[in-house]
Amino acid sequence: MKIGMNLLLWTTKVDESHHPLLGRLRKMGYDGVEIPVFEGTSGEYKILGSVLRDHGLGVTAVTVMSPESNPISADAKVRQAAKDRLRWVLDRCGESGVEVLCGPLHSALGAFSGTGPTSDERQRGIEFFCEIAPYAASVKVELAIEYLNRFENYFLTTAADTMAFVDAIDHPACGMMWDTFHAQIEEKSTTLIAAIHRRLKHVHISENDRGTPGTGQVRWDETFAALKKINYDRWLVIEAFGRTLPELAAATKVWRDLFDDADALCEEGLQFIRSKAF
């Protein structure tokens, strides 16, 4: 397994000011980082990819979709905007050497219809990814669709639903992920990890309060036991959030300090994963 750190703890756009951070994370012992891909230019991502390689860091990425670029929208223009948006993200991923693009790619983050998902929405989503998955493969990036808890989305909220969705798409470049934060809310058992292992491409290690992994209530022993049972050997990426970025803090509902120091969180989180996973 490879251990990474999600850079959303510090920024929504990695630039030169974060290069020392990359060096610190590598020195701590991280195998890679997860970069947010929300904005920027082709040249910036090519440079970032070069810097990451120079540091010996692997890279995964995360992005989200908006109401204006919603893959399951009934409006064909909005769905086309979603295709254009995700292709742009995948191009930037390809330029920076990203292995896996994760996130709630399936629908607009924080947008609710007032009801549960419909069969029409599901079909539109499947058709969307049947078109996008081959494009992802062409730039050598795998998709890891992330389900969120019911308070952050309504379309995909469980591993079982996400597995069925990805099975219907049935493309080797399109899989799903397990996020311990969302699973802690929505799942009754970590044994579901075994049920989704065929499509599992990515794992987020995230505490129930989004702070330092190992300091809260996530069923860590069960989680790591389940991952070992399926011989999971891909990325384990710590996802934690703080109050450094007001807009992101508001989006993730972080209203108080969850840790004293970001670097300490990284060091302690890395040690925790090593103690459980290896």
N, C-alpha and C positions, 0 to 999 in steps of 0.2 A: 504493500500500500504506500501511497505517496501523500504527504501532508502539506496542505496549503493554507494560506491566510487570505480571507476576503478583504480587499482594500477599501470597501465601503465604510470601514471603521474610521477612515481618515478622509476619504474624498469620493466624489462622483466622477472625477476625471483625473487620471494619473498624468502628471507632467514632470518637468525637470526637478521641481521642488521635492518630489517624492523619491528621487533616485537614492538618496542616503537611506531612506526607509527600506528600500529593496535590499540594500547591502546589509542592513541590520537583521532583516528577516533571514537572509541567507546565512549570516553568521550564527544566528540562533540555532539553525539546523533545518529550516523549512525547505521543502523540495520545490515549492512553487508558490505562486500567488494567484488570486482570482481578481481580475480587473473588471471594473464597471465599464460597459460600452454603451454610453448614452449620447455622446457628442464628440466632435473632434474631426480631424482631417486624416486623409489617407497617409500623408507624410508623417503625422504625429504618431500614428499607430505603427508604422514601419520602424520609426526610431525607437519606440517603446519596445518593440519586439527584439531589436538589436541589443538594447540595454539589458533586457531580461536574459537574453542568451549570454551576454558578457558576464552576468552575475551567476550563471549556471542555474537559473530558475525556470522551471516549467510554468505553464500558464493555462488557466481556465478563465472563463468570463461569465458575466451575468448581465442581463438586461431585463426590461419590463416593457409591456405594451400599454398604450394609452387609449382613452375613449375614441380618439381621432384615428387610431390605428389598431382596431379591435378585430382579431381574426374571426370572431363568431358573430359579428354584426350582421343584421339583416340588410344593411346598405352595401351594395356591391362596391361603391366608391371607397367606403371605409375599409372594406376587406382588401381592396387593391392597395390602399395606403399602408395597410399592415404588411402586405407582401413586400412592398417597396422598402418599408422600414426594416424588416427583418433581413432582407437581402443586403441592405446597407450595413447592418450590424455584422452579418456573416462575412462580408468583404473585409471589414476592419479586423475581425477575428482572424481571418486567413492571413492578413498582413502582419499581425503581431504574434503569430505562432500558437494561437489558442487551440487546445485539444478538444475541450468540451464547452459549449455554451449552455448555461442553465438559466433557470428563472421561470416565472409564471408566463411562459410564452403563449399560452393558450387563449388568453382573454385579457381585457383591460383591467389593470390593477385598481382595486378599490371601487370598481363600477358595479352597481347592483341593479337587477331588473325588478326586484320586489317579489320574485318567485324563484323556484329552483330552475336548473338548466332544462331546456327543452330538447326534444329530439331533433328539431331543425337546427338549433345551435350546435348540437353535437355533430351533425352531418356536415355543417359548414366548417367546423373545426377540423374534422377528418380530411375533408377535401383540401383545406388550406395546407395542412402539413404533408399531404400526399404530393403537393406541388413544391413545398419548401424543402422537404427532406433531401431530395436529389440535389438541390442547389447546395445544401450544407455539405453533402458528400463531395461535391465538385471542388469545394474550397478546403476539404480535409478537416471539417469540423463536425463533431457529433452534437446532437441536440439532447438535452436532458430536461424534459418537461417537469416542472415543479408544481405539485398541488399545494394549495395554501389552506389555512384554517378558514372556517366559515365566516369569520369576522373581516377577512381581507378579500375574499372573493366568493362567488357562489357556483362557479362552473365546475371546477375540479377541487374537491376537498378531501378525498381519501385516496389511499394507495390503490384500492380495488378499482375505483372509477378511472383512475389514471392509467392503470394497467390495461383495462379494457379499451380505453381511448387509443393508447399506443399500439395495442394489438391490432386494432382496426386499421391503423395507418400502415403497420407492418413494413417498415423500412429499416435496414440495419443502421442507418445514421440517426434514427429517431428513437430515443428511449425515455426513461424517466429518472427521477431522483428521489431520495429519501432525505427529508430535513427533520432532524430530531425535535425542533421546536414545534413545527406543525403537527408532526406525528404524536407528540405528547398531548396535544389537545384533541386530535380527531381519532386516533387509533386506540383500540382496546388491547392490542398485543404487538410486540415486535416480531412475532412469528411471521407476520406478513412479509417481512424482508425475504424470507425463503420463497414465498409465493410470487414475488415480483423479480426474482433474481435474473430471469432471462432478459429482462428489459432494463435492469438497474445499471445506470451509467455514471452515477455521481452521488455523493453523500455530503450533506452539510451537517457539521457538528455545531449545534447551537443550543445553549442552555435555555431553560424555560423562561428566564427573565432577560435573555439576550446578553447576559454578562459572561463571565469567565466559565468555560466548560468545566464541569465537575463540581461546581459550587451550589448547584440547585437540585431540582427534583426529577430531571430526566432519568429514565430507567437505563442508566449507562451500562451496567453489567449485562443486562439482557440484550441491549443494542449491539454491543461488541461481540457477544457470544453468537448472536444471529449472523453478524457479518462474517465471523470466522467460520461458521458452519457452512456458508455458501462459498467460502474461499474468495471473498471479495478482495481484489487487489488493485483497485483504481483509486481515485482521489478521495481523501477525507479533508474537507475544507472547513476551517473554523469560520463561522459567521456570527459576528457580534456587532452590536450597535451602541453608539454613545451619543453625546450631545454636542459634539464638535461642529456638526453641520445642522443648523436649525431646521431646514426643510426636510432633511432625511430623518432627523429626530422626530419631527411631527408625523411623517409618514409611517414611521415604525413605532410610534406611540411611546417613545422613550422620554419620560418626564423627570427622571431623576438620574443621578450618577449611579451606574451599576458596577463600577470598578474604579480603582484609584489611579491606575496608570496603564496606558494602552500597551506599552512595551512589556509591562509585567503580565498583562493578560495574555499576550502572545507567548511569552516564555512559559507561564503556568499551563496554558492550554496545550502547548506542544508537549510538555512533560506528561500531562494527563493522558493525552491520546497515546503516547508511547507506552505508558504504563498499562493501558487497557488493550491496545490493539496488537502489540507485538510480544 
